Amino acid sequence: MSKSKNEYHVVFFDPGGRTGWAHLTLHVRAFTKPENKVLPNILSWSTGEFSGDEHGQLRACTELINKARYGPMPFVSRIDVGSEDFELTQLIGGRDLLIPVRMNAVLAWECQRLYGTSLNLQARQLRTAVTKDRLKLWKLWPVKGKDAFAAMQHAVTWVRREKKKSIERPWKLDN
């Protein structure tokens, strides 16, 4: 994967006992004018899931961020890292119930410490508009695993939200 100053990387996680992840690479051209669409400017995408203990999953998450951020060339003009925000949806559970809280806390710390960026938390319910059929239509399928699917839903939702914001203040291309 070649890196360019005009690439925008989005890495999103769905943390838990198994952590889903999605990585989208887009050309910033999609955000420079309202008429520039996002889909034709998706350069690459990948998804997956990390399993194992929390420490191993967190190490894999930071390695993925590091690969997206630096890769073969040590410069990416913009990267956003995000995760599903924790919402208490059940009242019973043991130690595993709070895995997402612990993982998001560590990811937020690592993003700031290593990359000078914030971890963007996104509400769970925001991702529901991105269905399997829509991902197929957008050629962002197949995604294997329910946690990887949730992470991809979040990544696409994030990009769509960023596109709406860019209409008010378009991004500039680096020459």
C-alpha angles and dihedrals in degrees: 000000000000119000124221134180086239096060124107116202125199119190117182132181135200099200126204142096083327116024119217119206138189130189121194124184116198135175110246088230086088089068100043099079134018092238093056107096125216101224098061088050097057104115098182143341138192138175139188147141134257119211135180131066122344094255092054092047092049091049089052090048093052091045089054091049090047092051091049092046100045111007115151094334120047098230138071117168095218138009129174120194120194145168139192110270116238117255122179103237098159133042098209129063142107133238092313092065091078098043091107091052093051093044094049091049092053093043090051090051093047094046091054096040099044104027107021091235135113127247106241112218117206127193116252095234093058092072097058094088089066103080132182089253092053092050089051091049090050091048091243093124150135101055113173118213133027093251092050088049091053091049091050090049089054094046093051091045090051093050092049090051091049090050090055090051092047092061088069094045113013121210120249122236116237111232 
